[in-house]
Amino acid sequence: MRYPSIQWFNPKYFTSTVLLQTAACGLLLGRAWQHLFWDAPYREFLWDEYWMKDFVSLILGLSWSEYVGNPLYDERIQLFSKGLGYFYLLAAGAAVGIKWFPRLARTILSAASGTLLILALIVWKEQGWQIGQLLEQSLQWATPLLLVANNKSTIPKQWVLLGARVIISCTFIGHGMYALGYYPIPGNFLEMTMRSLSIGEYPARQFLLLIGVLDVLAALGVLRPKRLKTAIFAYLIAWGLLTSLARVWGYFSLEFIENWLQMWLYELFIRFPHFMVPWFLWLEEKK
């Protein structure tokens, strides 16, 4: 009796759309994990006196010290964060089922993209309004919106691909600005490089400098990929994958594997778009 062979990469199942769905689903699952079990930086905004003092005084009728010192409001922030975590779980399901219930899924994913943009803006504020930080997060808020546009037949395909090029380029330019030292190289960049490659600080800085140059060149090349197209996409996919794995690999500990899974695995999921969206664009370019 003959059994049908399993074709893992059968084009019928393994398509650019599946890659985009997987990228969005991984991102949303990672954010759900962060919001449900860890913390998101909403207090960076909600406890900022410059931004919130007038709101607290006029709307809540409280002085700033009463607002900050009242544990009730901290509990509400935690409940808000957990509520968003459950919403991101729902949005991850919408990414998987967008072909079955397209209108509802597009609405949920659009809302999720909006909340992810707000989170990106708060992280941008937290990092001192460094434009590189905002650029680097482009794929981490725009991927669900890209999936929505790809699913909507009234949006021309060339617009979807242009959007993919722009957000990929922004992400890699932002990453390159830090690697090149335009901004002070973040300590976690250096630490992950040193841990992952088992090298010292000086070689790690030189390695990041080289990567920064390649990031910017690839980011510019992907906007109009004519020459060296294969090399550009190979770099974007490979380096996007390696930087996503770096947090998992660099901090791996067999002795504390449970803590390692809780602390770092979701960081990998959040960065699924860093290599899957370039892969999606590459498959579309090959068509």
The 8 nearest C-alpha neighbors of each residue, nearest first, counted from 0:
[[1, 2, 3, 4, 5, 6, 7, 9],
 [2, 0, 3, 4, 5, 6, 7, 9],
 [1, 3, 4, 0, 5, 6, 7, 9],
 [4, 2, 5, 1, 6, 0, 7, 9],
 [5, 3, 6, 2, 1, 7, 9, 8],
 [4, 6, 7, 3, 9, 8, 2, 12],
 [7, 5, 9, 8, 4, 10, 12, 3],
 [8, 6, 9, 5, 13, 12, 10, 4],
 [9, 7, 13, 6, 10, 12, 11, 14],
 [8, 10, 6, 11, 12, 7, 13, 14],
 [11, 9, 13, 12, 14, 8, 7, 6],
 [10, 12, 9, 13, 14, 8, 6, 7],
 [13, 11, 10, 9, 14, 8, 17, 7],
 [14, 12, 10, 8, 9, 11, 17, 15],
 [15, 13, 17, 16, 10, 12, 18, 11],
 [14, 16, 279, 18, 17, 282, 19, 283],
 [17, 15, 19, 14, 18, 20, 279, 149],
 [16, 18, 20, 14, 19, 15, 21, 13],
 [19, 17, 15, 21, 16, 20, 279, 275],
 [18, 20, 22, 16, 21, 17, 276, 279],
 [19, 21, 17, 23, 18, 22, 94, 24],
 [20, 22, 24, 18, 19, 23, 25, 17],
 [23, 21, 272, 271, 19, 25, 20, 24],
 [24, 22, 26, 20, 143, 21, 25, 142],
 [23, 25, 91, 21, 27, 26, 22, 94],
 [26, 24, 268, 28, 22, 27, 23, 271],
 [25, 27, 269, 23, 29, 268, 24, 28],
 [26, 28, 30, 24, 91, 87, 29, 25],
 [29, 27, 31, 25, 30, 26, 88, 24],
 [30, 28, 265, 269, 268, 32, 26, 27],
 [29, 31, 33, 27, 32, 28, 34, 26],
 [30, 32, 84, 28, 87, 34, 29, 33],
 [33, 31, 29, 35, 30, 34, 36, 28],
 [34, 32, 37, 30, 31, 35, 36, 38],
 [35, 33, 84, 31, 81, 80, 38, 32],
 [34, 36, 81, 32, 84, 33, 31, 37],
 [37, 35, 33, 32, 34, 38, 81, 261],
 [38, 36, 33, 34, 35, 39, 32, 262],
 [37, 39, 34, 33, 40, 36, 80, 35],
 [38, 40, 41, 34, 33, 80, 37, 42],
 [41, 39, 42, 43, 38, 122, 121, 44],
 [40, 42, 43, 44, 39, 45, 121, 76],
 [43, 41, 45, 46, 44, 40, 47, 76],
 [44, 42, 41, 40, 46, 45, 47, 125],
 [43, 45, 42, 47, 46, 41, 121, 50],
 [44, 46, 42, 47, 43, 41, 51, 50],
 [47, 45, 42, 44, 43, 48, 67, 51],
 [46, 48, 44, 49, 45, 50, 51, 43],
 [47, 49, 52, 51, 50, 46, 63, 45],
 [48, 50, 47, 51, 52, 53, 46, 44],
 [51, 49, 48, 47, 52, 44, 53, 45],
 [50, 52, 48, 54, 53, 49, 47, 55],
 [51, 53, 48, 55, 54, 49, 56, 50],
 [52, 54, 56, 55, 51, 57, 50, 58],
 [55, 53, 51, 57, 58, 56, 52, 59],
 [56, 54, 59, 52, 53, 58, 57, 61],
 [55, 57, 60, 53, 61, 54, 59, 58],
 [56, 58, 54, 60, 55, 53, 59, 61],
 [59, 57, 54, 55, 60, 56, 53, 61],
 [58, 60, 55, 61, 56, 57, 54, 66],
 [61, 59, 56, 57, 58, 55, 62, 54],
 [62, 60, 56, 59, 55, 65, 66, 63],
 [61, 63, 65, 64, 56, 66, 60, 55],
 [62, 64, 66, 65, 67, 52, 61, 55],
 [63, 65, 67, 66, 62, 68, 61, 69],
 [66, 64, 62, 68, 63, 67, 69, 61],
 [67, 65, 63, 64, 69, 68, 61, 62],
 [66, 68, 64, 69, 65, 63, 46, 72],
 [67, 69, 65, 66, 64, 70, 63, 72],
 [68, 70, 71, 66, 67, 65, 72, 73],
 [71, 69, 73, 72, 74, 68, 67, 66],
 [72, 70, 74, 69, 73, 75, 76, 68],
 [73, 71, 75, 74, 70, 69, 76, 66],
 [72, 74, 70, 76, 75, 71, 77, 69],
 [75, 73, 77, 71, 72, 76, 78, 70],
 [76, 74, 72, 78, 77, 73, 79, 71],
 [75, 77, 79, 73, 74, 78, 80, 72],
 [76, 78, 74, 80, 75, 79, 81, 73],
 [79, 77, 75, 81, 80, 76, 82, 74],
 [80, 78, 76, 82, 77, 81, 75, 83],
 [79, 81, 77, 83, 78, 82, 34, 76],
 [82, 80, 84, 35, 78, 83, 34, 79],
 [81, 83, 79, 84, 85, 80, 78, 86],
 [82, 84, 86, 80, 81, 85, 87, 79],
 [83, 85, 31, 34, 81, 87, 35, 82],
 [86, 84, 88, 82, 87, 83, 89, 31],
 [85, 87, 83, 89, 88, 84, 90, 82],
 [88, 86, 90, 31, 84, 89, 27, 85],
 [89, 87, 85, 91, 86, 90, 31, 28],
 [88, 90, 86, 92, 87, 91, 93, 85],
 [89, 91, 93, 87, 92, 88, 108, 107],
 [92, 90, 24, 88, 94, 93, 27, 89],
 [91, 93, 89, 95, 90, 94, 96, 88],
 [92, 94, 104, 90, 96, 91, 95, 97],
 [95, 93, 91, 92, 97, 20, 96, 24],
 [94, 96, 92, 93, 97, 20, 91, 24],
 [97, 95, 93, 99, 98, 94, 92, 100],
 [96, 98, 101, 104, 94, 100, 99, 93],
 [99, 97, 101, 96, 100, 150, 95, 104],
 [98, 100, 96, 97, 101, 104, 95, 102],
 [101, 99, 97, 98, 103, 102, 104, 96],
 [102, 100, 97, 104, 98, 103, 105, 99],
 [101, 103, 105, 104, 100, 106, 97, 107],
 [104, 102, 106, 105, 101, 100, 107, 93],
 [105, 103, 93, 101, 107, 97, 106, 102],
 [104, 106, 108, 102, 147, 103, 107, 101],
 [105, 107, 103, 109, 104, 108, 110, 102],
 [108, 106, 104, 110, 109, 105, 90, 111],
 [109, 107, 111, 105, 110, 106, 143, 90],
 [108, 110, 112, 106, 111, 107, 144, 105],
 [109, 111, 113, 107, 108, 112, 106, 114],
 [112, 110, 108, 114, 113, 109, 115, 107],
 [111, 113, 115, 109, 140, 110, 114, 143],
 [112, 114, 110, 116, 111, 115, 109, 117],
 [115, 113, 117, 111, 116, 112, 118, 110],
 [114, 116, 140, 118, 112, 117, 113, 119],
 [115, 117, 119, 113, 140, 114, 118, 112],
 [116, 118, 114, 120, 115, 119, 121, 113],
 [117, 119, 115, 121, 116, 120, 122, 114],
 [120, 118, 116, 122, 117, 121, 123, 115],
 [119, 121, 123, 117, 118, 122, 116, 124],
 [122, 120, 124, 118, 123, 119, 125, 117],
 [123, 121, 125, 119, 124, 120, 126, 118],
 [122, 124, 120, 128, 126, 121, 125, 133],
 [125, 123, 128, 121, 127, 122, 126, 120],
 [124, 126, 122, 123, 127, 121, 43, 128],
 [127, 125, 123, 124, 128, 122, 129, 132],
 [126, 128, 124, 129, 125, 123, 122, 130],
 [129, 127, 124, 123, 126, 130, 125, 132],
 [130, 128, 131, 132, 127, 126, 123, 133],
 [129, 131, 133, 132, 128, 134, 123, 173],
 [132, 130, 173, 134, 129, 133, 135, 176],
 [133, 131, 135, 130, 134, 129, 123, 173],
 [132, 134, 130, 131, 136, 135, 123, 119],
 [135, 133, 173, 169, 131, 170, 137, 136],
 [134, 136, 170, 173, 132, 133, 174, 137],
 [135, 137, 139, 134, 133, 138, 170, 119],
 [138, 136, 139, 134, 166, 170, 135, 140],
 [139, 137, 141, 142, 140, 136, 166, 272],
 [140, 138, 136, 137, 141, 142, 272, 26],
 [139, 141, 115, 116, 112, 138, 137, 142],
 [140, 142, 144, 138, 143, 137, 139, 112],
 [141, 143, 145, 144, 138, 23, 140, 146],
 [144, 142, 146, 23, 145, 108, 141, 112],
 [143, 145, 147, 141, 142, 146, 109, 112],
 [146, 144, 142, 148, 143, 147, 149, 141],
 [145, 147, 149, 143, 144, 148, 150, 19],
 [148, 146, 144, 150, 105, 145, 149, 143],
 [147, 149, 145, 151, 150, 146, 144, 159],
 [150, 148, 146, 147, 151, 145, 159, 156],
 [149, 151, 147, 148, 146, 152, 101, 97],
 [152, 150, 148, 153, 149, 154, 147, 101],
 [151, 153, 154, 150, 155, 149, 148, 156],
 [152, 154, 151, 155, 148, 150, 156, 149],
 [153, 155, 152, 151, 148, 156, 158, 159],
 [156, 154, 157, 158, 153, 159, 152, 149],
 [155, 157, 159, 158, 160, 154, 149, 152],
 [156, 158, 160, 159, 155, 161, 162, 154],
 [159, 157, 161, 156, 160, 155, 162, 154],
 [160, 158, 156, 162, 157, 161, 149, 163],
 [161, 159, 163, 157, 162, 158, 164, 156],
 [160, 162, 158, 164, 163, 159, 157, 165],
 [161, 163, 159, 165, 160, 164, 158, 166],
 [162, 164, 160, 161, 166, 165, 167, 159],
 [165, 163, 161, 167, 162, 222, 166, 168],
 [164, 166, 168, 162, 167, 163, 169, 161],
 [165, 167, 169, 168, 163, 137, 164, 138],
 [168, 166, 170, 164, 165, 169, 163, 171],
 [167, 169, 218, 165, 171, 166, 170, 164],
 [170, 168, 134, 166, 172, 167, 171, 173],
 [171, 169, 135, 167, 173, 134, 168, 137],
 [170, 172, 174, 173, 168, 214, 169, 218],
 [173, 171, 175, 169, 215, 174, 170, 218],
 [174, 172, 131, 135, 134, 170, 176, 171],
 [175, 173, 171, 172, 176, 177, 135, 170],
 [174, 176, 211, 172, 178, 214, 177, 173],
 [177, 175, 173, 181, 179, 174, 178, 172],
 [178, 176, 180, 182, 184, 175, 179, 174],
 [177, 179, 211, 175, 207, 180, 208, 176],
 [180, 178, 211, 208, 176, 177, 181, 175],
 [179, 181, 182, 177, 178, 183, 184, 176],
 [182, 180, 176, 179, 177, 183, 178, 184],
 [181, 183, 180, 177, 184, 176, 179, 129],
 [184, 182, 180, 185, 181, 177, 178, 186],
 [183, 185, 177, 180, 182, 178, 186, 188],
 [186, 184, 188, 187, 183, 189, 177, 182],
 [185, 187, 189, 188, 190, 184, 191, 183],
 [186, 188, 190, 189, 185, 191, 192, 184],
 [189, 187, 185, 186, 191, 190, 192, 184],
 [188, 190, 192, 186, 187, 191, 193, 203],
 [189, 191, 187, 193, 192, 188, 194, 186],
 [192, 190, 194, 188, 193, 249, 189, 195],
 [193, 191, 189, 195, 190, 194, 196, 203],
 [192, 194, 198, 190, 197, 196, 191, 195],
 [195, 193, 249, 191, 197, 192, 196, 190],
 [194, 196, 249, 192, 193, 197, 191, 245],
 [195, 197, 193, 198, 194, 192, 191, 203],
 [198, 196, 194, 193, 195, 199, 192, 203],
 [199, 197, 193, 196, 202, 203, 200, 194],
 [200, 198, 201, 202, 193, 203, 197, 204],
 [199, 201, 203, 202, 204, 193, 198, 189],
 [200, 202, 204, 203, 199, 205, 198, 206],
 [203, 201, 205, 204, 200, 199, 206, 198],
 [204, 202, 200, 206, 201, 205, 193, 192],
 [205, 203, 207, 201, 206, 202, 208, 200],
 [206, 204, 208, 202, 207, 203, 201, 209],
 [205, 207, 203, 209, 208, 204, 202, 210],
 [208, 206, 210, 178, 204, 209, 205, 211],
 [209, 207, 179, 205, 211, 206, 210, 178],
 [208, 210, 206, 212, 207, 211, 213, 205],
 [211, 209, 207, 213, 212, 208, 214, 206],
 [210, 212, 175, 178, 179, 214, 208, 209],
 [213, 211, 209, 215, 210, 214, 216, 208],
 [212, 214, 210, 216, 211, 215, 217, 209],
 [215, 213, 211, 175, 217, 171, 212, 216],
 [214, 216, 218, 172, 212, 217, 213, 175],
 [217, 215, 213, 219, 218, 214, 220, 212],
 [216, 218, 220, 214, 219, 215, 231, 213],
 [219, 217, 168, 215, 216, 221, 220, 171],
 [218, 220, 216, 217, 221, 222, 215, 168],
 [219, 221, 217, 222, 224, 218, 223, 216],
 [220, 222, 224, 223, 218, 219, 217, 164],
 [221, 223, 220, 164, 219, 224, 165, 168],
 [224, 222, 221, 220, 225, 219, 164, 226],
 [223, 225, 221, 228, 220, 226, 222, 227],
 [226, 224, 228, 223, 227, 220, 221, 222],
 [225, 227, 228, 224, 220, 229, 223, 231],
 [228, 226, 230, 229, 231, 225, 224, 220],
 [227, 229, 231, 224, 226, 230, 225, 232],
 [230, 228, 232, 231, 227, 233, 226, 281],
 [229, 231, 233, 227, 228, 232, 234, 235],
 [232, 230, 228, 234, 229, 233, 217, 227],
 [231, 233, 235, 234, 229, 230, 236, 228],
 [234, 232, 230, 236, 231, 235, 237, 229],
 [233, 235, 237, 231, 232, 236, 238, 230],
 [236, 234, 232, 238, 233, 237, 239, 231],
 [235, 237, 274, 239, 233, 234, 238, 277],
 [238, 236, 234, 240, 239, 235, 233, 241],
 [237, 239, 241, 240, 235, 234, 236, 242],
 [238, 240, 274, 273, 236, 242, 237, 241],
 [241, 239, 243, 237, 274, 238, 242, 236],
 [242, 240, 238, 244, 243, 239, 245, 237],
 [243, 241, 245, 239, 244, 240, 238, 246],
 [242, 244, 240, 267, 241, 270, 245, 239],
 [243, 245, 241, 247, 242, 246, 248, 267],
 [246, 244, 242, 248, 249, 247, 243, 241],
 [245, 247, 249, 244, 248, 250, 263, 243],
 [246, 248, 244, 245, 263, 249, 250, 251],
 [249, 247, 245, 251, 250, 246, 244, 195],
 [248, 250, 195, 194, 246, 245, 191, 247],
 [249, 251, 248, 247, 246, 252, 259, 194],
 [252, 250, 248, 249, 247, 259, 253, 256],
 [251, 253, 254, 255, 256, 250, 259, 258],
 [252, 254, 256, 255, 251, 259, 257, 258],
 [253, 255, 252, 256, 257, 251, 259, 258],
 [256, 254, 252, 253, 258, 257, 259, 251],
 [255, 257, 259, 253, 258, 252, 254, 260],
 [258, 256, 260, 259, 255, 261, 254, 253],
 [259, 257, 261, 260, 256, 255, 262, 263],
 [260, 258, 256, 262, 257, 261, 263, 255],
 [259, 261, 264, 257, 258, 262, 263, 256],
 [262, 260, 258, 259, 263, 257, 264, 265],
 [263, 261, 259, 260, 258, 264, 265, 266],
 [262, 264, 266, 265, 247, 260, 259, 261],
 [263, 265, 260, 266, 267, 247, 262, 261],
 [264, 266, 29, 268, 267, 263, 269, 32],
 [267, 265, 263, 269, 264, 268, 270, 29],
 [266, 268, 243, 265, 270, 264, 269, 244],
 [269, 267, 25, 29, 265, 271, 270, 26],
 [268, 270, 26, 29, 266, 267, 271, 25],
 [269, 271, 267, 268, 273, 272, 243, 26],
 [270, 272, 22, 268, 273, 269, 25, 275],
 [273, 271, 22, 275, 276, 270, 274, 138],
 [274, 272, 239, 270, 271, 275, 276, 138],
 [275, 273, 239, 236, 240, 272, 277, 276],
 [274, 276, 278, 272, 277, 22, 18, 271],
 [275, 277, 279, 272, 278, 274, 19, 280],
 [278, 276, 280, 279, 275, 274, 236, 281],
 [277, 279, 275, 281, 276, 280, 236, 274],
 [280, 278, 15, 276, 282, 277, 281, 18],
 [279, 281, 277, 283, 278, 282, 284, 276],
 [282, 280, 278, 284, 283, 279, 277, 285],
 [283, 281, 285, 279, 284, 280, 15, 278],
 [282, 284, 280, 286, 281, 285, 279, 15],
 [285, 283, 281, 286, 282, 280, 160, 279],
 [286, 284, 282, 283, 281, 280, 229, 279],
 [285, 283, 284, 282, 281, 280, 15, 279]]
